Amino acid sequence: MRQLGDGLAIFDRLDWQTRVLPPAGAVIVELLTECGEDATERQLCERIESELDVSPDTPSIQDFLRALREIGMLAR
């Protein structure tokens, strides 16, 4: 991971592509990193709700969590 302005660039080891995350996505990835390497989706959702005061059930958050799962950054 590398900071890119307020966003974040993440390298996907599965398909060798780099993904650029907007600032909101970077905040969620930062929370995930703080949760630890073995963090589950449930743990991350709890942190999103408690620290960002945002429902993790919103479509945009769910889409982002799915993308994190697809690139292997988030376990169910």
PDB file of N, CA, C and O in Angstrom:
ATOM      1  N   MET A   1       0.839  -1.179   0.000  1.00  0.00           N
ATOM      2  CA  MET A   1       0.000   0.000   0.000  1.00  0.00           C
ATOM      3  C   MET A   1       0.884   1.242   0.000  1.00  0.00           C
ATOM      4  O   MET A   1       1.943   1.282   0.625  1.00  0.00           O
ATOM      5  N   ARG A   2       0.422   2.227  -0.705  1.00  0.00           N
ATOM      6  CA  ARG A   2       1.130   3.508  -0.758  1.00  0.00           C
ATOM      7  C   ARG A   2       0.110   4.648  -0.717  1.00  0.00           C
ATOM      8  O   ARG A   2      -0.936   4.593  -1.364  1.00  0.00           O
ATOM      9  N   GLN A   3       0.442   5.677   0.057  1.00  0.00           N
ATOM     10  CA  GLN A   3      -0.385   6.883   0.060  1.00  0.00           C
ATOM     11  C   GLN A   3      -0.298   7.541  -1.306  1.00  0.00           C
ATOM     12  O   GLN A   3       0.765   7.580  -1.926  1.00  0.00           O
ATOM     13  N   LEU A   4      -1.408   8.047  -1.756  1.00  0.00           N
ATOM     14  CA  LEU A   4      -1.477   8.739  -3.038  1.00  0.00           C
ATOM     15  C   LEU A   4      -2.365   9.960  -2.823  1.00  0.00           C
ATOM     16  O   LEU A   4      -3.570   9.903  -3.068  1.00  0.00           O
ATOM     17  N   GLY A   5      -1.781  11.051  -2.371  1.00  0.00           N
ATOM     18  CA  GLY A   5      -2.581  12.198  -1.954  1.00  0.00           C
ATOM     19  C   GLY A   5      -3.381  11.789  -0.732  1.00  0.00           C
ATOM     20  O   GLY A   5      -2.819  11.282   0.239  1.00  0.00           O
ATOM     21  N   ASP A   6      -4.690  12.005  -0.771  1.00  0.00           N
ATOM     22  CA  ASP A   6      -5.566  11.565   0.317  1.00  0.00           C
ATOM     23  C   ASP A   6      -6.029  10.132   0.111  1.00  0.00           C
ATOM     24  O   ASP A   6      -6.617   9.533   1.012  1.00  0.00           O
ATOM     25  N   GLY A   7      -5.771   9.584  -1.057  1.00  0.00           N
ATOM     26  CA  GLY A   7      -6.188   8.222  -1.382  1.00  0.00           C
ATOM     27  C   GLY A   7      -5.096   7.217  -1.076  1.00  0.00           C
ATOM     28  O   GLY A   7      -4.148   7.499  -0.344  1.00  0.00           O
ATOM     29  N   LEU A   8      -5.253   6.044  -1.652  1.00  0.00           N
ATOM     30  CA  LEU A   8      -4.337   4.950  -1.375  1.00  0.00           C
ATOM     31  C   LEU A   8      -4.226   4.074  -2.611  1.00  0.00           C
ATOM     32  O   LEU A   8      -5.229   3.794  -3.267  1.00  0.00           O
ATOM     33  N   ALA A   9      -3.026   3.642  -2.932  1.00  0.00           N
ATOM     34  CA  ALA A   9      -2.809   2.701  -4.028  1.00  0.00           C
ATOM     35  C   ALA A   9      -2.519   1.333  -3.418  1.00  0.00           C
ATOM     36  O   ALA A   9      -1.665   1.203  -2.542  1.00  0.00           O
ATOM     37  N   ILE A  10      -3.235   0.320  -3.888  1.00  0.00           N
ATOM     38  CA  ILE A  10      -3.087  -1.042  -3.368  1.00  0.00           C
ATOM     39  C   ILE A  10      -2.750  -1.968  -4.523  1.00  0.00           C
ATOM     40  O   ILE A  10      -3.395  -1.929  -5.570  1.00  0.00           O
ATOM     41  N   PHE A  11      -1.743  -2.795  -4.328  1.00  0.00           N
ATOM     42  CA  PHE A  11      -1.344  -3.771  -5.331  1.00  0.00           C
ATOM     43  C   PHE A  11      -2.056  -5.086  -5.051  1.00  0.00           C
ATOM     44  O   PHE A  11      -1.968  -5.621  -3.946  1.00  0.00           O
ATOM     45  N   ASP A  12      -2.757  -5.605  -6.044  1.00  0.00           N
ATOM     46  CA  ASP A  12      -3.476  -6.875  -5.938  1.00  0.00           C
ATOM     47  C   ASP A  12      -2.557  -7.995  -6.422  1.00  0.00           C
ATOM     48  O   ASP A  12      -2.267  -8.101  -7.613  1.00  0.00           O
ATOM     49  N   ARG A  13      -2.106  -8.820  -5.493  1.00  0.00           N
ATOM     50  CA  ARG A  13      -1.174  -9.904  -5.831  1.00  0.00           C
ATOM     51  C   ARG A  13      -1.821 -11.004  -6.673  1.00  0.00           C
ATOM     52  O   ARG A  13      -1.119 -11.777  -7.325  1.00  0.00           O
ATOM     53  N   LEU A  14      -3.141 -11.078  -6.664  1.00  0.00           N
ATOM     54  CA  LEU A  14      -3.816 -12.133  -7.424  1.00  0.00           C
ATOM     55  C   LEU A  14      -3.780 -11.869  -8.925  1.00  0.00           C
ATOM     56  O   LEU A  14      -3.547 -12.788  -9.711  1.00  0.00           O
ATOM     57  N   ASP A  15      -4.008 -10.624  -9.325  1.00  0.00           N
ATOM     58  CA  ASP A  15      -4.035 -10.343 -10.764  1.00  0.00           C
ATOM     59  C   ASP A  15      -2.979  -9.309 -11.194  1.00  0.00           C
ATOM     60  O   ASP A  15      -2.985  -8.846 -12.335  1.00  0.00           O
ATOM     61  N   TRP A  16      -2.092  -8.961 -10.285  1.00  0.00           N
ATOM     62  CA  TRP A  16      -0.991  -8.047 -10.559  1.00  0.00           C
ATOM     63  C   TRP A  16      -1.469  -6.677 -11.025  1.00  0.00           C
ATOM     64  O   TRP A  16      -0.808  -6.030 -11.838  1.00  0.00           O
ATOM     65  N   GLN A  17      -2.600  -6.239 -10.522  1.00  0.00           N
ATOM     66  CA  GLN A  17      -3.100  -4.915 -10.866  1.00  0.00           C
ATOM     67  C   GLN A  17      -3.000  -4.003  -9.651  1.00  0.00           C
ATOM     68  O   GLN A  17      -3.055  -4.452  -8.506  1.00  0.00           O
ATOM     69  N   THR A  18      -2.855  -2.740  -9.924  1.00  0.00           N
ATOM     70  CA  THR A  18      -2.855  -1.742  -8.860  1.00  0.00           C
ATOM     71  C   THR A  18      -4.206  -1.062  -8.853  1.00  0.00           C
ATOM     72  O   THR A  18      -4.729  -0.675  -9.899  1.00  0.00           O
ATOM     73  N   ARG A  19      -4.763  -0.922  -7.672  1.00  0.00           N
ATOM     74  CA  ARG A  19      -6.047  -0.258  -7.527  1.00  0.00           C
ATOM     75  C   ARG A  19      -5.828   1.033  -6.741  1.00  0.00           C
ATOM     76  O   ARG A  19      -5.100   1.051  -5.748  1.00  0.00           O
ATOM     77  N   VAL A  20      -6.453   2.091  -7.189  1.00  0.00           N
ATOM     78  CA  VAL A  20      -6.353   3.374  -6.504  1.00  0.00           C
ATOM     79  C   VAL A  20      -7.667   3.613  -5.773  1.00  0.00           C
ATOM     80  O   VAL A  20      -8.739   3.628  -6.378  1.00  0.00           O
ATOM     81  N   LEU A  21      -7.563   3.798  -4.467  1.00  0.00           N
ATOM     82  CA  LEU A  21      -8.746   3.995  -3.640  1.00  0.00           C
ATOM     83  C   LEU A  21      -8.946   5.474  -3.348  1.00  0.00           C
ATOM     84  O   LEU A  21      -7.978   6.202  -3.123  1.00  0.00           O
ATOM     85  N   PRO A  22     -10.195   5.921  -3.351  1.00  0.00           N
ATOM     86  CA  PRO A  22     -10.475   7.308  -2.985  1.00  0.00           C
ATOM     87  C   PRO A  22     -10.251   7.501  -1.479  1.00  0.00           C
ATOM     88  O   PRO A  22     -10.081   6.522  -0.752  1.00  0.00           O
ATOM     89  N   PRO A  23     -10.249   8.739  -1.011  1.00  0.00           N
ATOM     90  CA  PRO A  23     -10.020   8.989   0.415  1.00  0.00           C
ATOM     91  C   PRO A  23     -10.934   8.192   1.349  1.00  0.00           C
ATOM     92  O   PRO A  23     -10.469   7.688   2.371  1.00  0.00           O
ATOM     93  N   ALA A  24     -12.214   8.068   1.020  1.00  0.00           N
ATOM     94  CA  ALA A  24     -13.126   7.306   1.886  1.00  0.00           C
ATOM     95  C   ALA A  24     -12.700   5.844   1.966  1.00  0.00           C
ATOM     96  O   ALA A  24     -12.765   5.239   3.036  1.00  0.00           O
ATOM     97  N   GLY A  25     -12.271   5.281   0.865  1.00  0.00           N
ATOM     98  CA  GLY A  25     -11.786   3.902   0.858  1.00  0.00           C
ATOM     99  C   GLY A  25     -10.504   3.755   1.648  1.00  0.00           C
ATOM    100  O   GLY A  25     -10.290   2.748   2.322  1.00  0.00           O
ATOM    101  N   ALA A  26      -9.648   4.768   1.564  1.00  0.00           N
ATOM    102  CA  ALA A  26      -8.390   4.741   2.312  1.00  0.00           C
ATOM    103  C   ALA A  26      -8.649   4.717   3.812  1.00  0.00           C
ATOM    104  O   ALA A  26      -7.928   4.055   4.557  1.00  0.00           O
ATOM    105  N   VAL A  27      -9.674   5.434   4.256  1.00  0.00           N
ATOM    106  CA  VAL A  27     -10.024   5.448   5.685  1.00  0.00           C
ATOM    107  C   VAL A  27     -10.459   4.056   6.127  1.00  0.00           C
ATOM    108  O   VAL A  27     -10.080   3.608   7.209  1.00  0.00           O
ATOM    109  N   ILE A  28     -11.242   3.371   5.312  1.00  0.00           N
ATOM    110  CA  ILE A  28     -11.704   2.027   5.666  1.00  0.00           C
ATOM    111  C   ILE A  28     -10.532   1.048   5.684  1.00  0.00           C
ATOM    112  O   ILE A  28     -10.455   0.200   6.573  1.00  0.00           O
ATOM    113  N   VAL A  29      -9.630   1.149   4.729  1.00  0.00           N
ATOM    114  CA  VAL A  29      -8.456   0.270   4.714  1.00  0.00           C
ATOM    115  C   VAL A  29      -7.570   0.553   5.927  1.00  0.00           C
ATOM    116  O   VAL A  29      -6.975  -0.366   6.491  1.00  0.00           O
ATOM    117  N   GLU A  30      -7.481   1.808   6.324  1.00  0.00           N
ATOM    118  CA  GLU A  30      -6.715   2.146   7.530  1.00  0.00           C
ATOM    119  C   GLU A  30      -7.336   1.473   8.759  1.00  0.00           C
ATOM    120  O   GLU A  30      -6.616   0.936   9.602  1.00  0.00           O
ATOM    121  N   LEU A  31      -8.665   1.502   8.861  1.00  0.00           N
ATOM    122  CA  LEU A  31      -9.340   0.804   9.961  1.00  0.00           C
ATOM    123  C   LEU A  31      -9.050  -0.691   9.907  1.00  0.00           C
ATOM    124  O   LEU A  31      -8.805  -1.315  10.939  1.00  0.00           O
ATOM    125  N   LEU A  32      -9.077  -1.261   8.715  1.00  0.00           N
ATOM    126  CA  LEU A  32      -8.788  -2.684   8.546  1.00  0.00           C
ATOM    127  C   LEU A  32      -7.373  -2.998   9.015  1.00  0.00           C
ATOM    128  O   LEU A  32      -7.152  -3.998   9.698  1.00  0.00           O
ATOM    129  N   THR A  33      -6.431  -2.161   8.656  1.00  0.00           N
ATOM    130  CA  THR A  33      -5.042  -2.360   9.073  1.00  0.00           C
ATOM    131  C   THR A  33      -4.920  -2.302  10.591  1.00  0.00           C
ATOM    132  O   THR A  33      -4.188  -3.091  11.188  1.00  0.00           O
ATOM    133  N   GLU A  34      -5.630  -1.378  11.210  1.00  0.00           N
ATOM    134  CA  GLU A  34      -5.606  -1.253  12.665  1.00  0.00           C
ATOM    135  C   GLU A  34      -6.231  -2.464  13.348  1.00  0.00           C
ATOM    136  O   GLU A  34      -5.860  -2.803  14.472  1.00  0.00           O
ATOM    137  N   CYS A  35      -7.179  -3.119  12.676  1.00  0.00           N
ATOM    138  CA  CYS A  35      -7.829  -4.311  13.242  1.00  0.00           C
ATOM    139  C   CYS A  35      -6.857  -5.488  13.328  1.00  0.00           C
ATOM    140  O   CYS A  35      -7.027  -6.372  14.168  1.00  0.00           O
ATOM    141  N   GLY A  36      -5.860  -5.504  12.482  1.00  0.00           N
ATOM    142  CA  GLY A  36      -4.885  -6.589  12.486  1.00  0.00           C
ATOM    143  C   GLY A  36      -5.017  -7.486  11.276  1.00  0.00           C
ATOM    144  O   GLY A  36      -6.007  -7.439  10.546  1.00  0.00           O
ATOM    145  N   GLU A  37      -4.006  -8.298  11.081  1.00  0.00           N
ATOM    146  CA  GLU A  37      -3.899  -9.135   9.886  1.00  0.00           C
ATOM    147  C   GLU A  37      -5.032 -10.149   9.746  1.00  0.00           C
ATOM    148  O   GLU A  37      -5.449 -10.452   8.628  1.00  0.00           O
ATOM    149  N   ASP A  38      -5.528 -10.671  10.844  1.00  0.00           N
ATOM    150  CA  ASP A  38      -6.577 -11.692  10.805  1.00  0.00           C
ATOM    151  C   ASP A  38      -7.972 -11.118  11.014  1.00  0.00           C
ATOM    152  O   ASP A  38      -8.883 -11.842  11.416  1.00  0.00           O
ATOM    153  N   ALA A  39      -8.148  -9.843  10.751  1.00  0.00           N
ATOM    154  CA  ALA A  39      -9.438  -9.194  10.975  1.00  0.00           C
ATOM    155  C   ALA A  39     -10.514  -9.785  10.072  1.00  0.00           C
ATOM    156  O   ALA A  39     -10.270 -10.102   8.907  1.00  0.00           O
ATOM    157  N   THR A  40     -11.688  -9.922  10.630  1.00  0.00           N
ATOM    158  CA  THR A  40     -12.827 -10.424   9.862  1.00  0.00           C
ATOM    159  C   THR A  40     -13.677  -9.251   9.380  1.00  0.00           C
ATOM    160  O   THR A  40     -13.519  -8.117   9.831  1.00  0.00           O
ATOM    161  N   GLU A  41     -14.564  -9.550   8.471  1.00  0.00           N
ATOM    162  CA  GLU A  41     -15.476  -8.528   7.967  1.00  0.00           C
ATOM    163  C   GLU A  41     -16.332  -7.979   9.106  1.00  0.00           C
ATOM    164  O   GLU A  41     -16.601  -6.779   9.166  1.00  0.00           O
ATOM    165  N   ARG A  42     -16.749  -8.845   9.990  1.00  0.00           N
ATOM    166  CA  ARG A  42     -17.585  -8.411  11.117  1.00  0.00           C
ATOM    167  C   ARG A  42     -16.836  -7.406  12.000  1.00  0.00           C
ATOM    168  O   ARG A  42     -17.398  -6.390  12.409  1.00  0.00           O
ATOM    169  N   GLN A  43     -15.572  -7.697  12.286  1.00  0.00           N
ATOM    170  CA  GLN A  43     -14.772  -6.773  13.097  1.00  0.00           C
ATOM    171  C   GLN A  43     -14.629  -5.418  12.406  1.00  0.00           C
ATOM    172  O   GLN A  43     -14.751  -4.370  13.041  1.00  0.00           O
ATOM    173  N   LEU A  44     -14.372  -5.452  11.114  1.00  0.00           N
ATOM    174  CA  LEU A  44     -14.233  -4.204  10.375  1.00  0.00           C
ATOM    175  C   LEU A  44     -15.547  -3.430  10.368  1.00  0.00           C
ATOM    176  O   LEU A  44     -15.547  -2.211  10.542  1.00  0.00           O
ATOM    177  N   CYS A  45     -16.659  -4.121  10.172  1.00  0.00           N
ATOM    178  CA  CYS A  45     -17.966  -3.457  10.168  1.00  0.00           C
ATOM    179  C   CYS A  45     -18.247  -2.788  11.513  1.00  0.00           C
ATOM    180  O   CYS A  45     -18.793  -1.686  11.563  1.00  0.00           O
ATOM    181  N   GLU A  46     -17.872  -3.456  12.594  1.00  0.00           N
ATOM    182  CA  GLU A  46     -18.055  -2.867  13.924  1.00  0.00           C
ATOM    183  C   GLU A  46     -17.232  -1.594  14.066  1.00  0.00           C
ATOM    184  O   GLU A  46     -17.703  -0.606  14.630  1.00  0.00           O
ATOM    185  N   ARG A  47     -16.005  -1.616  13.555  1.00  0.00           N
ATOM    186  CA  ARG A  47     -15.142  -0.423  13.620  1.00  0.00           C
ATOM    187  C   ARG A  47     -15.693   0.698  12.741  1.00  0.00           C
ATOM    188  O   ARG A  47     -15.668   1.865  13.133  1.00  0.00           O
ATOM    189  N   ILE A  48     -16.189   0.349  11.560  1.00  0.00           N
ATOM    190  CA  ILE A  48     -16.765   1.364  10.667  1.00  0.00           C
ATOM    191  C   ILE A  48     -17.918   2.067  11.368  1.00  0.00           C
ATOM    192  O   ILE A  48     -18.025   3.293  11.342  1.00  0.00           O
ATOM    193  N   GLU A  49     -18.777   1.272  11.991  1.00  0.00           N
ATOM    194  CA  GLU A  49     -19.947   1.847  12.659  1.00  0.00           C
ATOM    195  C   GLU A  49     -19.547   2.681  13.878  1.00  0.00           C
ATOM    196  O   GLU A  49     -20.066   3.780  14.074  1.00  0.00           O
ATOM    197  N   SER A  50     -18.637   2.170  14.688  1.00  0.00           N
ATOM    198  CA  SER A  50     -18.288   2.882  15.921  1.00  0.00           C
ATOM    199  C   SER A  50     -17.384   4.090  15.682  1.00  0.00           C
ATOM    200  O   SER A  50     -17.556   5.119  16.336  1.00  0.00           O
ATOM    201  N   GLU A  51     -16.443   3.991  14.775  1.00  0.00           N
ATOM    202  CA  GLU A  51     -15.478   5.075  14.595  1.00  0.00           C
ATOM    203  C   GLU A  51     -15.861   6.087  13.519  1.00  0.00           C
ATOM    204  O   GLU A  51     -15.497   7.260  13.609  1.00  0.00           O
ATOM    205  N   LEU A  52     -16.589   5.640  12.509  1.00  0.00           N
ATOM    206  CA  LEU A  52     -16.972   6.555  11.432  1.00  0.00           C
ATOM    207  C   LEU A  52     -18.428   6.983  11.528  1.00  0.00           C
ATOM    208  O   LEU A  52     -18.866   7.882  10.810  1.00  0.00           O
ATOM    209  N   ASP A  53     -19.180   6.331  12.424  1.00  0.00           N
ATOM    210  CA  ASP A  53     -20.607   6.611  12.599  1.00  0.00           C
ATOM    211  C   ASP A  53     -21.362   6.474  11.276  1.00  0.00           C
ATOM    212  O   ASP A  53     -22.216   7.290  10.931  1.00  0.00           O
ATOM    213  N   VAL A  54     -21.014   5.416  10.555  1.00  0.00           N
ATOM    214  CA  VAL A  54     -21.631   5.103   9.267  1.00  0.00           C
ATOM    215  C   VAL A  54     -22.113   3.661   9.323  1.00  0.00           C
ATOM    216  O   VAL A  54     -21.424   2.792   9.859  1.00  0.00           O
ATOM    217  N   SER A  55     -23.284   3.408   8.775  1.00  0.00           N
ATOM    218  CA  SER A  55     -23.784   2.038   8.744  1.00  0.00           C
ATOM    219  C   SER A  55     -23.008   1.227   7.709  1.00  0.00           C
ATOM    220  O   SER A  55     -22.922   1.623   6.547  1.00  0.00           O
ATOM    221  N   PRO A  56     -22.444   0.092   8.127  1.00  0.00           N
ATOM    222  CA  PRO A  56     -21.730  -0.752   7.164  1.00  0.00           C
ATOM    223  C   PRO A  56     -22.676  -1.467   6.198  1.00  0.00           C
ATOM    224  O   PRO A  56     -22.223  -2.150   5.280  1.00  0.00           O
ATOM    225  N   ASP A  57     -23.981  -1.314   6.401  1.00  0.00           N
ATOM    226  CA  ASP A  57     -24.965  -1.976   5.544  1.00  0.00           C
ATOM    227  C   ASP A  57     -25.355  -1.148   4.324  1.00  0.00           C
ATOM    228  O   ASP A  57     -26.151  -1.602   3.501  1.00  0.00           O
ATOM    229  N   THR A  58     -24.812   0.047   4.196  1.00  0.00           N
ATOM    230  CA  THR A  58     -25.144   0.859   3.031  1.00  0.00           C
ATOM    231  C   THR A  58     -24.570   0.197   1.773  1.00  0.00           C
ATOM    232  O   THR A  58     -23.527  -0.454   1.839  1.00  0.00           O
ATOM    233  N   PRO A  59     -25.236   0.356   0.648  1.00  0.00           N
ATOM    234  CA  PRO A  59     -24.759  -0.289  -0.582  1.00  0.00           C
ATOM    235  C   PRO A  59     -23.318   0.071  -0.947  1.00  0.00           C
ATOM    236  O   PRO A  59     -22.565  -0.792  -1.397  1.00  0.00           O
ATOM    237  N   SER A  60     -22.929   1.319  -0.760  1.00  0.00           N
ATOM    238  CA  SER A  60     -21.566   1.710  -1.145  1.00  0.00           C
ATOM    239  C   SER A  60     -20.523   1.052  -0.251  1.00  0.00           C
ATOM    240  O   SER A  60     -19.466   0.649  -0.738  1.00  0.00           O
ATOM    241  N   ILE A  61     -20.796   0.933   1.044  1.00  0.00           N
ATOM    242  CA  ILE A  61     -19.856   0.261   1.953  1.00  0.00           C
ATOM    243  C   ILE A  61     -19.815  -1.228   1.629  1.00  0.00           C
ATOM    244  O   ILE A  61     -18.738  -1.823   1.602  1.00  0.00           O
ATOM    245  N   GLN A  62     -20.969  -1.836   1.385  1.00  0.00           N
ATOM    246  CA  GLN A  62     -21.004  -3.259   1.051  1.00  0.00           C
ATOM    247  C   GLN A  62     -20.239  -3.543  -0.242  1.00  0.00           C
ATOM    248  O   GLN A  62     -19.527  -4.543  -0.336  1.00  0.00           O
ATOM    249  N   ASP A  63     -20.384  -2.673  -1.230  1.00  0.00           N
ATOM    250  CA  ASP A  63     -19.629  -2.829  -2.484  1.00  0.00           C
ATOM    251  C   ASP A  63     -18.127  -2.755  -2.227  1.00  0.00           C
ATOM    252  O   ASP A  63     -17.352  -3.529  -2.790  1.00  0.00           O
ATOM    253  N   PHE A  64     -17.726  -1.824  -1.377  1.00  0.00           N
ATOM    254  CA  PHE A  64     -16.306  -1.676  -1.075  1.00  0.00           C
ATOM    255  C   PHE A  64     -15.778  -2.889  -0.317  1.00  0.00           C
ATOM    256  O   PHE A  64     -14.679  -3.364  -0.604  1.00  0.00           O
ATOM    257  N   LEU A  65     -16.541  -3.394   0.644  1.00  0.00           N
ATOM    258  CA  LEU A  65     -16.125  -4.581   1.396  1.00  0.00           C
ATOM    259  C   LEU A  65     -16.002  -5.790   0.467  1.00  0.00           C
ATOM    260  O   LEU A  65     -15.081  -6.594   0.607  1.00  0.00           O
ATOM    261  N   ARG A  66     -16.922  -5.912  -0.472  1.00  0.00           N
ATOM    262  CA  ARG A  66     -16.850  -7.000  -1.449  1.00  0.00           C
ATOM    263  C   ARG A  66     -15.565  -6.890  -2.275  1.00  0.00           C
ATOM    264  O   ARG A  66     -14.899  -7.891  -2.539  1.00  0.00           O
ATOM    265  N   ALA A  67     -15.231  -5.681  -2.671  1.00  0.00           N
ATOM    266  CA  ALA A  67     -13.996  -5.468  -3.434  1.00  0.00           C
ATOM    267  C   ALA A  67     -12.770  -5.848  -2.604  1.00  0.00           C
ATOM    268  O   ALA A  67     -11.823  -6.426  -3.137  1.00  0.00           O
ATOM    269  N   LEU A  68     -12.775  -5.535  -1.317  1.00  0.00           N
ATOM    270  CA  LEU A  68     -11.660  -5.924  -0.447  1.00  0.00           C
ATOM    271  C   LEU A  68     -11.561  -7.441  -0.328  1.00  0.00           C
ATOM    272  O   LEU A  68     -10.461  -7.993  -0.289  1.00  0.00           O
ATOM    273  N   ARG A  69     -12.707  -8.114  -0.270  1.00  0.00           N
ATOM    274  CA  ARG A  69     -12.696  -9.588  -0.228  1.00  0.00           C
ATOM    275  C   ARG A  69     -12.129 -10.146  -1.522  1.00  0.00           C
ATOM    276  O   ARG A  69     -11.323 -11.077  -1.502  1.00  0.00           O
ATOM    277  N   GLU A  70     -12.546  -9.584  -2.640  1.00  0.00           N
ATOM    278  CA  GLU A  70     -12.117 -10.082  -3.949  1.00  0.00           C
ATOM    279  C   GLU A  70     -10.611  -9.973  -4.153  1.00  0.00           C
ATOM    280  O   GLU A  70     -10.020 -10.804  -4.844  1.00  0.00           O
ATOM    281  N   ILE A  71      -9.992  -8.972  -3.570  1.00  0.00           N
ATOM    282  CA  ILE A  71      -8.543  -8.834  -3.736  1.00  0.00           C
ATOM    283  C   ILE A  71      -7.777  -9.445  -2.562  1.00  0.00           C
ATOM    284  O   ILE A  71      -6.563  -9.278  -2.447  1.00  0.00           O
ATOM    285  N   GLY A  72      -8.496 -10.149  -1.700  1.00  0.00           N
ATOM    286  CA  GLY A  72      -7.849 -10.901  -0.630  1.00  0.00           C
ATOM    287  C   GLY A  72      -7.425 -10.098   0.580  1.00  0.00           C
ATOM    288  O   GLY A  72      -6.596 -10.555   1.367  1.00  0.00           O
ATOM    289  N   MET A  73      -7.978  -8.912   0.743  1.00  0.00           N
ATOM    290  CA  MET A  73      -7.608  -8.090   1.898  1.00  0.00           C
ATOM    291  C   MET A  73      -8.511  -8.301   3.103  1.00  0.00           C
ATOM    292  O   MET A  73      -8.168  -7.892   4.212  1.00  0.00           O
ATOM    293  N   LEU A  74      -9.659  -8.934   2.900  1.00  0.00           N
ATOM    294  CA  LEU A  74     -10.637  -9.065   3.977  1.00  0.00           C
ATOM    295  C   LEU A  74     -11.189 -10.476   4.016  1.00  0.00           C
ATOM    296  O   LEU A  74     -11.644 -11.010   3.004  1.00  0.00           O
ATOM    297  N   ALA A  75     -11.143 -11.070   5.199  1.00  0.00           N
ATOM    298  CA  ALA A  75     -11.718 -12.407   5.402  1.00  0.00           C
ATOM    299  C   ALA A  75     -13.162 -12.263   5.855  1.00  0.00           C
ATOM    300  O   ALA A  75     -13.532 -11.278   6.494  1.00  0.00           O
ATOM    301  N   ARG A  76     -13.962 -13.246   5.519  1.00  0.00           N
ATOM    302  CA  ARG A  76     -15.357 -13.234   5.968  1.00  0.00           C
ATOM    303  C   ARG A  76     -15.375 -13.486   7.416  1.00  0.00           C
ATOM    304  O   ARG A  76     -16.445 -13.523   8.023  1.00  0.00           O
TER     305      ARG A  76
END
